[in-house]
């Protein structure tokens, strides 16, 4: 059986054509790599060529995997993307993914990292680690966005420094920066986090470094939750938080904002019947 890193021979040429369509559609390098990995994995589990795979085989194979709901949802999206392309490109007459069951993904509660833990992490962080930590906690950047920070993306308006953040799907947004963070980025004269050979580091590099600094149970995304929760507490404006996070919808942003326990108690304090 093929491994996760090597697709079965019958899949390889078709997967390469499909990968090129993802690139042509403007998907980020990280997204393309992630989808290619997932399709390679699922192809190694299916005992059939892509032209012979049935809906029942896909359902059975996915049902046998011990995946979390978000992982299951991501695999389904990749499978649908590939087989929909396979049919539309004329390689196959039907689409076996068309009748796959939808995935119910539970909505997680916001999980902001406590400020006391972030302060402790900052005291122990050195150099670039402290900058990565602040870009996540004070500016709300994702791991991949931190990896792609470049000195050329600094701009200044009447109020101060702004950073052009390149988010998912290469969508861009402007995020205000503290002066000292802007100075650190400008001093890089290129990529803030250059890769070993060229370009910039992988987002996994950022995630590992931040996870090592934070207590167990908290990672890079919990810093983004902290940013969202703090900005909302200061502004009560979900649209502003959504724009700063780079979300397409405020419904997504709502999952990032933790309501302080005190606000909940205050909200029901007056409803008791005396």
ROLOMAR-929205 format. One record per residue: x negated, y negated, z negated of N, C-alpha, C in turn; residue number from 1. Coordinates in Angstrom, 1 decimal, always signed. Example, Ala and Ser with C-alpha at 12.3 -4.5 7.8 and 13.67 -1.06 7.14 Angstrom:
% ROLOMAR-929205
-13.2; +5.7; -7.8; -12.3; +4.5; -7.8; -13.2; +3.3; -7.8; 1
-12.8; +2.2; -7.1; -13.7; +1.1; -7.1; -12.9; +0.0; -7.9; 2
This chain:
% ROLOMAR-929205
-0.8; +1.2; +0.0; +0.0; +0.0; +0.0; -0.9; -1.2; +0.0; 1
-0.4; -2.3; +0.7; -1.2; -3.5; +0.8; -1.2; -4.2; -0.6; 2
-2.1; -5.0; -0.8; -2.2; -5.8; -2.1; -1.5; -7.1; -1.9; 3
-1.3; -7.9; -3.0; -0.7; -9.2; -2.9; -1.4; -10.1; -2.0; 4
-2.7; -9.9; -1.8; -3.5; -10.9; -1.1; -3.7; -10.5; +0.4; 5
-3.1; -9.3; +0.8; -3.2; -8.8; +2.1; -1.9; -8.3; +2.6; 6
-1.2; -9.0; +3.5; +0.0; -8.6; +4.0; -0.1; -7.3; +4.9; 7
+0.9; -6.5; +5.0; +0.9; -5.3; +5.9; +0.6; -5.8; +7.3; 8
-0.1; -5.1; +8.2; -0.4; -5.5; +9.5; +0.8; -5.9; +10.3; 9
+1.9; -5.3; +10.2; +3.1; -5.6; +11.0; +3.7; -7.0; +10.7; 10
+3.3; -7.6; +9.6; +3.8; -8.9; +9.1; +2.8; -10.0; +9.5; 11
+1.6; -9.7; +9.7; +0.5; -10.8; +9.7; +0.7; -11.9; +10.8; 12
+0.9; -11.5; +12.0; +1.1; -12.5; +13.1; +2.3; -13.3; +12.9; 13
+3.4; -12.7; +12.5; +4.6; -13.4; +12.3; +4.5; -14.3; +11.1; 14
+3.8; -13.9; +10.1; +3.7; -14.8; +8.9; +2.8; -16.0; +9.3; 15
+1.8; -15.8; +10.2; +1.0; -16.9; +10.6; +1.8; -18.0; +11.4; 16
+2.7; -17.5; +12.3; +3.5; -18.4; +13.0; +4.5; -19.1; +12.1; 17
+5.1; -18.4; +11.1; +6.0; -19.0; +10.2; +5.2; -20.1; +9.3; 18
+4.0; -19.7; +8.9; +3.2; -20.7; +8.1; +3.0; -22.0; +8.9; 19
+2.7; -21.9; +10.2; +2.5; -23.1; +11.0; +3.7; -24.0; +11.1; 20
+4.9; -23.3; +11.0; +6.2; -24.1; +11.1; +6.3; -24.9; +9.7; 21
+5.9; -24.3; +8.6; +6.0; -25.0; +7.4; +5.0; -26.2; +7.3; 22
+3.9; -26.0; +7.9; +2.9; -27.1; +8.0; +3.5; -28.2; +8.9; 23
+4.0; -27.8; +10.0; +4.6; -28.8; +11.0; +5.7; -29.5; +10.4; 24
+6.5; -28.9; +9.4; +7.6; -29.5; +8.8; +7.2; -30.5; +7.7; 25
+5.9; -30.6; +7.4; +5.4; -31.6; +6.5; +5.3; -31.1; +5.1; 26
+5.5; -29.8; +4.8; +5.4; -29.3; +3.5; +3.9; -29.5; +3.0; 27
+3.8; -29.7; +1.7; +2.5; -29.9; +1.1; +1.6; -28.6; +1.2; 28
+0.3; -28.8; +1.2; -0.6; -27.7; +1.2; -0.3; -26.7; +0.1; 29
+0.0; -27.2; -1.1; +0.2; -26.4; -2.3; +1.5; -25.6; -2.1; 30
+2.6; -26.2; -1.5; +3.8; -25.5; -1.3; +3.7; -24.4; -0.2; 31
+2.9; -24.7; +0.8; +2.7; -23.7; +1.9; +1.9; -22.5; +1.3; 32
+0.9; -22.8; +0.5; +0.1; -21.7; -0.1; +1.0; -20.8; -1.0; 33
+1.9; -21.5; -1.8; +2.7; -20.8; -2.7; +3.7; -19.9; -2.0; 34
+4.3; -20.4; -0.9; +5.3; -19.6; -0.1; +4.6; -18.4; +0.6; 35
+3.4; -18.7; +1.1; +2.6; -17.6; +1.8; +2.3; -16.5; +0.8; 36
+1.9; -16.9; -0.4; +1.6; -15.9; -1.4; +2.8; -15.0; -1.8; 37
+3.9; -15.7; -2.0; +5.1; -15.0; -2.3; +5.6; -14.0; -1.2; 38
+5.5; -14.5; +0.0; +5.9; -13.6; +1.1; +5.0; -12.5; +1.3; 39
+3.7; -12.7; +1.1; +2.7; -11.6; +1.2; +3.0; -10.6; +0.1; 40
+3.3; -11.0; -1.1; +3.7; -10.1; -2.2; +4.9; -9.3; -1.8; 41
+6.0; -10.0; -1.4; +7.2; -9.2; -1.1; +7.0; -8.3; +0.1; 42
+6.2; -8.7; +1.1; +6.0; -7.8; +2.2; +5.3; -6.6; +1.8; 43
+4.4; -6.7; +0.8; +3.6; -5.5; +0.4; +4.5; -4.5; -0.4; 44
+5.7; -5.1; -0.9; +6.6; -4.2; -1.7; +7.6; -3.5; -0.8; 45
+7.9; -4.2; +0.3; +8.9; -3.6; +1.2; +8.3; -2.6; +2.2; 46
+8.8; -1.4; +2.2; +8.3; -0.4; +3.0; +8.9; -0.4; +4.4; 47
+8.7; -1.5; +5.1; +9.3; -1.7; +6.5; +8.6; -2.8; +7.2; 48
+8.7; -2.9; +8.5; +8.2; -4.0; +9.2; +9.3; -5.1; +9.1; 49
+8.9; -6.4; +9.3; +9.9; -7.5; +9.2; +11.1; -7.4; +10.1; 50
+10.9; -6.7; +11.3; +12.0; -6.5; +12.2; +13.0; -5.5; +11.8; 51
+12.6; -4.6; +10.8; +13.4; -3.5; +10.4; +14.0; -3.7; +9.0; 52
+13.5; -4.7; +8.2; +14.0; -4.8; +6.9; +15.5; -5.1; +6.8; 53
+16.1; -4.5; +5.9; +17.6; -4.6; +5.7; +17.9; -5.5; +4.5; 54
+19.1; -6.0; +4.4; +19.5; -6.8; +3.2; +19.4; -5.9; +2.0; 55
+19.9; -4.7; +2.1; +19.9; -3.8; +1.0; +18.4; -3.5; +0.4; 56
+17.5; -3.4; +1.3; +16.1; -3.2; +0.9; +15.6; -4.4; +0.1; 57
+15.9; -5.6; +0.6; +15.4; -6.8; +0.0; +16.0; -6.9; -1.4; 58
+17.3; -6.7; -1.5; +18.0; -6.7; -2.8; +17.4; -5.7; -3.8; 59
+17.2; -4.5; -3.3; +16.7; -3.4; -4.2; +15.3; -3.8; -4.7; 60
+14.5; -4.3; -3.8; +13.1; -4.6; -4.1; +13.0; -5.7; -5.1; 61
+13.8; -6.8; -4.9; +13.8; -7.9; -5.8; +14.4; -7.5; -7.2; 62
+15.4; -6.6; -7.2; +16.0; -6.2; -8.4; +15.1; -5.4; -9.3; 63
+14.1; -4.7; -8.7; +13.1; -3.9; -9.4; +12.0; -4.7; -10.1; 64
+12.0; -6.0; -9.8; +10.9; -6.9; -10.3; +11.3; -7.5; -11.6; 65
+10.4; -7.6; -12.5; +10.6; -8.2; -13.8; +10.2; -9.7; -13.8; 66
+11.1; -10.4; -13.0; +10.8; -11.9; -12.8; +11.7; -12.7; -13.7; 67
+11.2; -13.9; -14.1; +12.0; -14.9; -14.7; +13.0; -15.5; -13.7; 68
+14.1; -16.1; -14.1; +15.0; -16.6; -13.2; +14.4; -17.6; -12.2; 69
+13.5; -18.5; -12.7; +13.0; -19.5; -11.8; +12.0; -18.8; -10.7; 70
+11.3; -17.8; -11.2; +10.5; -17.0; -10.2; +11.4; -16.3; -9.2; 71
+12.4; -15.7; -9.7; +13.4; -15.0; -8.8; +13.9; -16.0; -7.7; 72
+14.3; -17.2; -8.2; +14.8; -18.2; -7.3; +13.8; -18.6; -6.2; 73
+12.6; -18.7; -6.7; +11.5; -19.2; -5.7; +11.2; -18.1; -4.7; 74
+11.3; -16.8; -5.1; +11.1; -15.7; -4.1; +12.2; -15.7; -3.1; 75
+13.4; -15.9; -3.6; +14.6; -15.9; -2.7; +14.5; -17.0; -1.7; 76
+14.1; -18.2; -2.1; +13.9; -19.3; -1.2; +12.9; -19.0; -0.1; 77
+11.8; -18.3; -0.5; +10.7; -18.0; +0.5; +11.3; -16.9; +1.4; 78
+12.0; -15.9; +1.0; +12.5; -14.8; +1.8; +13.5; -15.4; +2.8; 79
+14.4; -16.3; +2.3; +15.4; -16.9; +3.2; +14.7; -17.8; +4.3; 80
+13.6; -18.5; +3.9; +12.9; -19.4; +4.8; +12.3; -18.5; +5.9; 81
+11.7; -17.4; +5.6; +11.0; -16.6; +6.6; +12.0; -15.9; +7.5; 82
+13.0; -15.3; +7.0; +13.9; -14.5; +7.9; +14.8; -15.5; +8.7; 83
+15.1; -16.6; +8.1; +15.9; -17.6; +8.9; +15.1; -18.1; +10.1; 84
+13.8; -18.3; +9.9; +12.9; -18.7; +11.0; +12.8; -17.5; +12.0; 85
+12.6; -16.3; +11.5; +12.5; -15.1; +12.3; +13.6; -15.0; +13.3; 86
+14.9; -15.3; +12.8; +16.0; -15.2; +13.7; +16.1; -16.4; +14.6; 87
+15.8; -17.6; +14.1; +16.0; -18.8; +15.0; +14.9; -18.8; +16.1; 88
+13.7; -18.2; +15.8; +12.7; -18.2; +16.8; +12.8; -17.1; +17.8; 89
+13.8; -16.3; +17.7; +14.1; -15.2; +18.6; +13.3; -13.9; +18.4; 90
+12.6; -13.8; +17.3; +11.9; -12.6; +16.9; +12.8; -11.5; +16.4; 91
+14.0; -11.9; +16.0; +15.0; -10.9; +15.4; +16.4; -11.4; +15.7; 92
+17.3; -10.5; +16.0; +18.7; -10.9; +16.4; +19.5; -11.3; +15.1; 93
+19.2; -10.7; +14.0; +20.0; -11.0; +12.8; +19.1; -11.6; +11.7; 94
+19.8; -12.0; +10.6; +19.0; -12.5; +9.4; +19.4; -11.7; +8.2; 95
+18.6; -10.8; +7.7; +18.9; -9.9; +6.6; +19.0; -10.7; +5.3; 96
+18.5; -12.0; +5.3; +18.6; -12.7; +4.0; +19.9; -13.5; +3.9; 97
+20.7; -13.5; +4.9; +21.9; -14.4; +4.9; +22.9; -14.0; +3.8; 98
+22.9; -12.7; +3.4; +23.9; -12.3; +2.4; +23.2; -12.0; +1.1; 99
+22.0; -12.5; +0.8; +21.4; -12.3; -0.5; +22.2; -13.0; -1.5; 100
+22.4; -12.4; -2.7; +23.1; -13.1; -3.8; +22.4; -14.3; -4.2; 101
+23.1; -15.3; -4.6; +22.5; -16.6; -5.2; +21.9; -16.3; -6.6; 102
+21.0; -17.1; -7.0; +20.3; -16.9; -8.3; +20.8; -17.9; -9.3; 103
+21.3; -17.4; -10.4; +21.7; -18.4; -11.4; +20.5; -18.7; -12.3; 104
+20.1; -19.9; -12.3; +18.9; -20.3; -13.1; +19.4; -21.1; -14.3; 105
+19.1; -20.6; -15.5; +19.5; -21.3; -16.7; +18.8; -22.7; -16.8; 106
+19.5; -23.7; -17.3; +18.9; -25.0; -17.4; +18.2; -25.1; -18.7; 107
+16.9; -25.2; -18.6; +16.1; -25.3; -19.9; +16.3; -26.7; -20.6; 108
+16.1; -26.7; -21.9; +16.2; -27.9; -22.7; +14.9; -28.7; -22.5; 109
+15.0; -30.0; -22.6; +13.7; -30.8; -22.5; +12.8; -30.3; -23.6; 110
+11.5; -30.3; -23.3; +10.5; -29.8; -24.2; +9.3; -30.8; -24.2; 111
+9.5; -32.0; -24.7; +8.4; -33.0; -24.8; +7.4; -32.7; -25.8; 112
+6.1; -32.8; -25.4; +5.0; -32.6; -26.4; +5.1; -33.7; -27.4; 113
+5.0; -33.4; -28.7; +5.0; -34.5; -29.7; +3.8; -35.4; -29.6; 114
+4.1; -36.7; -29.9; +3.0; -37.7; -29.8; +1.8; -37.4; -30.7; 115
+2.1; -36.8; -31.9; +1.0; -36.5; -32.8; +0.1; -35.5; -32.2; 116
+0.6; -34.5; -31.4; -0.2; -33.5; -30.8; -1.0; -34.1; -29.6; 117
-0.4; -35.1; -28.9; -1.1; -35.7; -27.8; -2.2; -36.6; -28.4; 118
-2.0; -37.3; -29.5; -3.0; -38.1; -30.1; -4.2; -37.2; -30.5; 119
-3.9; -36.1; -31.1; -4.9; -35.2; -31.6; -5.7; -34.6; -30.4; 120
-5.0; -34.3; -29.3; -5.7; -33.8; -28.1; -6.6; -34.9; -27.5; 121
-6.1; -36.2; -27.5; -7.0; -37.2; -27.0; -8.2; -37.4; -27.8; 122
-8.1; -37.2; -29.1; -9.3; -37.4; -29.9; -10.4; -36.3; -29.6; 123
-9.9; -35.2; -29.2; -10.9; -34.1; -28.9; -11.3; -34.0; -27.4; 124
-10.5; -34.7; -26.6; -10.8; -34.7; -25.1; -12.0; -35.6; -24.8; 125
-12.7; -35.2; -23.7; -13.9; -35.9; -23.3; -13.7; -36.3; -21.8; 126
-14.1; -37.5; -21.5; -14.2; -37.9; -20.1; -13.0; -37.7; -19.3; 127
-13.1; -36.9; -18.2; -12.0; -36.7; -17.3; -10.8; -36.0; -17.9; 128
-11.0; -35.2; -18.9; -9.9; -34.5; -19.6; -9.0; -35.5; -20.2; 129
-9.5; -36.5; -20.8; -8.7; -37.6; -21.4; -7.9; -38.3; -20.4; 130
-8.5; -38.6; -19.2; -7.8; -39.3; -18.1; -6.7; -38.4; -17.6; 131
-6.9; -37.1; -17.4; -5.8; -36.3; -17.0; -4.7; -36.2; -17.9; 132
-5.0; -36.2; -19.2; -4.0; -36.1; -20.3; -3.2; -37.4; -20.2; 133
-3.8; -38.5; -20.1; -3.0; -39.8; -20.1; -2.2; -40.0; -18.8; 134
-2.7; -39.5; -17.7; -1.9; -39.6; -16.4; -0.7; -38.8; -16.5; 135
-0.7; -37.7; -17.3; +0.5; -36.9; -17.4; +1.4; -37.5; -18.5; 136
+0.9; -37.9; -19.7; +1.7; -38.3; -20.8; +2.1; -39.8; -20.7; 137
+1.3; -40.7; -20.1; +1.6; -42.1; -20.0; +2.1; -42.5; -18.7; 138
+1.9; -41.7; -17.6; +2.4; -42.1; -16.3; +3.3; -41.0; -15.7; 139
+3.5; -39.9; -16.3; +4.5; -38.9; -15.9; +4.1; -38.1; -14.6; 140
+2.8; -38.0; -14.3; +2.4; -37.3; -13.1; +2.4; -35.8; -13.3; 141
+2.7; -35.1; -12.2; +2.7; -33.6; -12.2; +1.2; -33.2; -12.1; 142
+1.0; -31.9; -12.3; -0.4; -31.4; -12.2; -1.0; -31.6; -10.8; 143
-0.2; -31.3; -9.8; -0.7; -31.5; -8.4; -0.9; -32.9; -8.0; 144
-0.1; -33.8; -8.6; -0.3; -35.3; -8.4; -1.6; -35.8; -9.0; 145
-1.9; -35.3; -10.2; -3.1; -35.7; -10.8; -4.3; -35.2; -10.0; 146
-4.2; -34.0; -9.5; -5.3; -33.4; -8.7; -5.6; -34.3; -7.5; 147
-4.5; -34.9; -6.9; -4.7; -35.7; -5.7; -4.9; -37.2; -5.9; 148
-5.1; -37.6; -7.1; -5.4; -39.1; -7.4; -6.7; -39.5; -6.7; 149
-6.6; -40.6; -6.0; -7.7; -41.2; -5.3; -7.8; -42.7; -5.5; 150
-9.0; -43.2; -5.5; -9.2; -44.6; -5.8; -8.6; -45.5; -4.7; 151
-8.5; -45.0; -3.5; -7.8; -45.7; -2.4; -6.3; -46.0; -2.7; 152
-5.7; -45.2; -3.6; -4.3; -45.3; -3.9; -4.0; -46.3; -4.9; 153
-5.0; -47.1; -5.4; -4.7; -48.2; -6.3; -4.2; -49.4; -5.6; 154
-3.2; -50.0; -6.1; -2.7; -51.3; -5.6; -2.4; -52.2; -6.7; 155
-2.4; -53.5; -6.5; -2.1; -54.5; -7.6; -1.0; -55.4; -7.2; 156
-0.1; -55.6; -8.1; +0.9; -56.6; -7.8; +0.8; -57.7; -8.9; 157
+1.8; -58.6; -9.0; +1.8; -59.7; -9.9; +1.7; -59.3; -11.3; 158
+2.2; -58.1; -11.6; +2.3; -57.6; -13.0; +1.1; -56.8; -13.4; 159
+0.4; -56.2; -12.5; -0.8; -55.4; -12.8; -1.0; -54.3; -11.8; 160
-1.7; -53.2; -12.3; -2.1; -52.1; -11.4; -1.0; -51.1; -11.2; 161
-0.9; -50.6; -10.0; +0.0; -49.6; -9.6; -0.7; -48.5; -8.9; 162
-0.2; -47.3; -9.0; -0.8; -46.1; -8.3; +0.2; -45.5; -7.4; 163
-0.3; -45.4; -6.1; +0.5; -44.7; -5.1; +0.4; -43.2; -5.4; 164
+1.5; -42.6; -5.9; +1.5; -41.2; -6.3; +2.1; -40.3; -5.1; 165
+1.3; -39.3; -4.7; +1.8; -38.5; -3.6; +2.4; -37.2; -4.2; 166
+3.7; -37.2; -4.2; +4.5; -36.1; -4.9; +4.8; -34.9; -4.0; 167
+5.9; -34.2; -4.4; +6.3; -33.0; -3.6; +6.7; -33.4; -2.2; 168
+6.4; -32.6; -1.2; +6.7; -32.9; +0.2; +6.0; -34.2; +0.7; 169
+4.9; -34.6; +0.0; +4.2; -35.8; +0.3; +5.0; -37.1; +0.2; 170
+6.1; -37.0; -0.6; +6.9; -38.2; -0.9; +6.0; -39.1; -1.8; 171
+6.1; -40.4; -1.5; +5.2; -41.3; -2.2; +6.1; -42.2; -3.2; 172
+5.5; -42.6; -4.3; +6.2; -43.5; -5.2; +5.1; -44.4; -5.9; 173
+5.5; -45.5; -6.5; +4.6; -46.3; -7.2; +4.8; -46.2; -8.7; 174
+3.7; -46.0; -9.4; +3.8; -45.9; -10.9; +2.8; -46.9; -11.5; 175
+3.3; -47.7; -12.4; +2.4; -48.7; -13.1; +1.3; -47.9; -13.9; 176
+0.1; -48.6; -14.0; -1.0; -48.0; -14.7; -1.6; -49.0; -15.7; 177
-2.0; -48.5; -16.8; -2.8; -49.3; -17.8; -4.1; -49.7; -17.1; 178
-4.6; -50.9; -17.5; -5.8; -51.4; -16.8; -7.0; -50.5; -16.9; 179
-7.1; -49.9; -18.1; -8.3; -49.0; -18.3; -8.2; -47.7; -17.5; 180
-7.0; -47.2; -17.3; -6.9; -46.0; -16.4; -7.2; -46.4; -15.0; 181
-6.7; -47.6; -14.6; -7.0; -48.0; -13.2; -8.5; -48.2; -13.0; 182
-9.2; -48.7; -14.0; -10.6; -48.9; -13.9; -11.3; -47.6; -13.7; 183
-10.9; -46.5; -14.5; -11.5; -45.2; -14.4; -11.3; -44.6; -13.0; 184
-10.1; -44.8; -12.5; -9.8; -44.3; -11.1; -10.6; -45.0; -10.1; 185
-10.7; -46.3; -10.2; -11.5; -47.1; -9.2; -13.0; -46.7; -9.3; 186
-13.5; -46.4; -10.4; -14.9; -46.0; -10.6; -15.2; -44.7; -9.9; 187
-14.2; -43.9; -9.6; -14.4; -42.6; -8.9; -14.9; -42.8; -7.4; 188
-14.5; -43.9; -6.8; -14.9; -44.2; -5.4; -14.5; -43.0; -4.5; 189
-13.3; -42.6; -4.6; -12.8; -41.4; -3.8; -11.9; -40.6; -4.7; 190
-12.0; -39.3; -4.6; -11.1; -38.4; -5.4; -11.5; -38.5; -6.9; 191
-10.5; -38.7; -7.7; -10.7; -38.7; -9.2; -11.3; -37.3; -9.6; 192
-10.8; -36.3; -9.0; -11.2; -34.9; -9.3; -11.6; -34.2; -8.0; 193
-12.9; -34.5; -7.6; -13.3; -33.9; -6.3; -13.5; -32.4; -6.5; 194
-13.2; -31.6; -5.4; -13.4; -30.2; -5.4; -14.9; -29.8; -5.3; 195
-15.1; -28.6; -5.6; -16.5; -28.1; -5.6; -17.2; -28.3; -4.3; 196
-16.5; -28.0; -3.2; -17.1; -28.1; -1.8; -16.6; -29.3; -1.1; 197
-15.3; -29.6; -1.1; -14.7; -30.8; -0.4; -13.3; -31.0; -1.0; 198
-12.7; -32.1; -0.6; -11.4; -32.4; -1.0; -11.3; -32.6; -2.5; 199
-10.1; -32.2; -3.1; -9.9; -32.3; -4.5; -9.6; -30.9; -5.1; 200
-9.6; -30.9; -6.4; -9.4; -29.7; -7.2; -8.0; -29.1; -7.0; 201
-7.8; -27.9; -7.3; -6.4; -27.3; -7.2; -5.6; -27.8; -8.5; 202
-4.3; -27.7; -8.4; -3.5; -28.2; -9.5; -3.7; -27.2; -10.7; 203
-4.0; -26.0; -10.4; -4.2; -25.0; -11.5; -5.4; -25.5; -12.4; 204
-6.4; -26.2; -11.8; -7.5; -26.7; -12.6; -7.0; -27.7; -13.6; 205
-6.1; -28.6; -13.2; -5.5; -29.6; -14.1; -4.7; -28.9; -15.2; 206
-3.9; -27.9; -14.8; -3.0; -27.2; -15.8; -3.8; -26.5; -16.8; 207
-4.9; -25.8; -16.4; -5.7; -25.1; -17.4; -6.4; -26.0; -18.4; 208
-6.9; -27.1; -17.9; -7.6; -28.1; -18.8; -6.6; -28.7; -19.8; 209
-5.4; -29.1; -19.3; -4.5; -29.7; -20.2; -4.0; -28.7; -21.2; 210
-3.7; -27.4; -20.8; -3.2; -26.4; -21.7; -4.2; -26.1; -22.8; 211
-5.5; -26.2; -22.5; -6.5; -25.9; -23.5; -6.6; -27.0; -24.6; 212
-6.1; -28.2; -24.2; -6.2; -29.4; -25.1; -4.9; -29.4; -26.0; 213
-3.8; -28.8; -25.6; -2.6; -28.9; -26.3; -2.3; -27.7; -27.1; 214
-1.4; -27.8; -28.1; -1.0; -26.7; -29.0; -0.3; -25.6; -28.1; 215
-0.3; -24.4; -28.7; +0.4; -23.3; -28.0; +1.9; -23.7; -27.8; 216
+2.4; -23.3; -26.6; +3.8; -23.6; -26.3; +3.9; -24.9; -25.5; 217
+2.9; -25.7; -25.4; +2.9; -27.0; -24.6; +1.9; -27.0; -23.5; 218
+2.3; -27.5; -22.4; +1.4; -27.6; -21.2; +1.6; -28.9; -20.5; 219
+1.1; -29.0; -19.3; +1.2; -30.2; -18.5; +2.6; -30.8; -18.4; 220
+3.5; -29.8; -18.1; +4.9; -30.3; -17.9; +5.5; -30.9; -19.1; 221
+5.1; -30.5; -20.3; +5.7; -31.0; -21.6; +5.2; -32.5; -21.7; 222
+4.1; -32.8; -21.1; +3.6; -34.2; -21.2; +4.5; -35.1; -20.3; 223
+5.0; -34.5; -19.2; +5.9; -35.2; -18.3; +7.2; -35.4; -18.9; 224
+7.7; -34.4; -19.7; +8.9; -34.5; -20.5; +8.8; -35.6; -21.5; 225
+7.6; -35.7; -22.1; +7.3; -36.8; -23.1; +7.5; -38.1; -22.5; 226
+6.9; -38.3; -21.3; +6.9; -39.5; -20.6; +8.4; -39.9; -20.3; 227
+9.2; -39.0; -19.8; +10.6; -39.2; -19.4; +11.4; -39.6; -20.6; 228
+11.2; -38.9; -21.7; +11.9; -39.1; -23.0; +11.6; -40.5; -23.5; 229
+10.3; -40.9; -23.5; +9.9; -42.2; -24.1; +10.4; -43.3; -23.2; 230
+10.3; -43.2; -21.9; +10.8; -44.3; -21.0; +12.3; -44.5; -21.2; 231
+13.0; -43.4; -21.2; +14.5; -43.5; -21.4; +14.9; -44.1; -22.7; 232
+14.1; -43.7; -23.8; +14.4; -44.3; -25.1; +14.2; -45.8; -25.1; 233
+13.3; -46.3; -24.3; +12.9; -47.7; -24.2; +13.9; -48.5; -23.3; 234
+14.4; -47.8; -22.2; +15.1; -48.5; -21.2; +16.6; -48.2; -21.1; 235
+17.0; -47.0; -21.6; +18.3; -46.4; -21.4; +18.8; -46.4; -19.9; 236
+17.8; -46.4; -19.1; +18.1; -46.4; -17.6; +17.6; -45.1; -17.0; 237
+18.5; -44.2; -16.7; +18.1; -42.9; -16.1; +17.6; -43.1; -14.7; 238
+18.1; -44.1; -14.0; +17.6; -44.3; -12.6; +16.1; -44.7; -12.6; 239
+15.7; -45.6; -13.5; +14.3; -46.0; -13.6; +13.5; -44.8; -13.9; 240
+13.9; -44.0; -14.8; +13.1; -42.8; -15.2; +13.0; -41.9; -14.0; 241
+14.1; -41.7; -13.2; +14.1; -40.8; -12.1; +13.1; -41.3; -11.0; 242
+13.1; -42.6; -10.8; +12.2; -43.2; -9.8; +10.7; -43.0; -10.2; 243
+10.4; -43.2; -11.5; +9.1; -43.0; -12.0; +8.6; -41.6; -11.9; 244
+9.5; -40.6; -12.1; +9.2; -39.2; -12.0; +9.1; -38.7; -10.6; 245
+9.7; -39.4; -9.6; +9.8; -39.0; -8.2; +10.8; -37.9; -8.0; 246
+11.9; -38.0; -8.7; +13.0; -37.1; -8.5; +14.0; -37.6; -7.5; 247
+14.6; -36.7; -6.7; +15.6; -37.1; -5.7; +16.9; -37.4; -6.3; 248
+17.2; -36.8; -7.5; +18.5; -37.0; -8.2; +18.3; -37.2; -9.6; 249
+19.2; -38.0; -10.2; +19.1; -38.2; -11.7; +19.6; -37.0; -12.4; 250
+20.3; -36.0; -11.7; +20.7; -34.8; -12.4; +19.4; -34.0; -12.8; 251
+18.4; -34.0; -11.9; +17.1; -33.4; -12.3; +16.5; -34.1; -13.5; 252
+16.5; -35.4; -13.5; +15.9; -36.2; -14.5; +16.5; -35.9; -15.9; 253
+17.8; -35.6; -15.9; +18.5; -35.4; -17.2; +17.9; -34.2; -17.9; 254
+17.3; -33.3; -17.2; +16.7; -32.1; -17.8; +15.4; -32.4; -18.5; 255
+14.9; -33.6; -18.2; +13.6; -34.0; -18.8; +13.7; -34.9; -20.0; 256
+14.8; -35.4; -20.2; +15.0; -36.4; -21.3; +15.6; -35.7; -22.6; 257
+14.8; -35.7; -23.6; +15.2; -35.1; -24.9; +15.9; -36.2; -25.7; 258
+17.2; -36.0; -26.1; +17.9; -36.9; -26.9; +17.4; -36.8; -28.4; 259
+16.9; -37.9; -29.0; +16.5; -37.9; -30.4; +17.6; -37.4; -31.3; 260
+17.2; -36.5; -32.2; +18.2; -36.0; -33.1; +19.0; -37.1; -33.9; 261
+18.4; -38.1; -34.2; +19.0; -39.2; -34.9; +20.2; -39.8; -34.1; 262
+20.0; -39.9; -32.8; +21.0; -40.5; -31.9; +22.3; -39.6; -31.9; 263
+22.0; -38.3; -32.0; +23.1; -37.3; -32.0; +23.9; -37.5; -33.3; 264
+23.2; -37.6; -34.4; +23.9; -37.8; -35.7; +24.7; -39.1; -35.7; 265
+24.1; -40.2; -35.2; +24.7; -41.5; -35.1; +26.0; -41.4; -34.3; 266
+25.9; -40.7; -33.2; +27.1; -40.6; -32.3; +28.3; -40.1; -32.9; 267
+28.2; -39.1; -33.9; +29.3; -38.5; -34.5; +29.6; -39.0; -35.9; 268
+28.8; -39.9; -36.3; +29.0; -40.4; -37.7; +30.3; -41.0; -38.0; 269
+31.0; -41.6; -37.0; +32.2; -42.2; -37.3; +33.5; -41.5; -36.9; 270
+33.3; -40.2; -36.6; +34.5; -39.4; -36.1; +35.1; -38.6; -37.2; 271
+34.5; -38.5; -38.4; +35.1; -37.8; -39.5; +36.4; -38.4; -39.9; 272
+37.4; -37.5; -40.2; +38.7; -38.0; -40.7; +38.7; -38.1; -42.2; 273
+38.9; -39.3; -42.8; +38.9; -39.5; -44.2; +40.3; -39.5; -44.8; 274
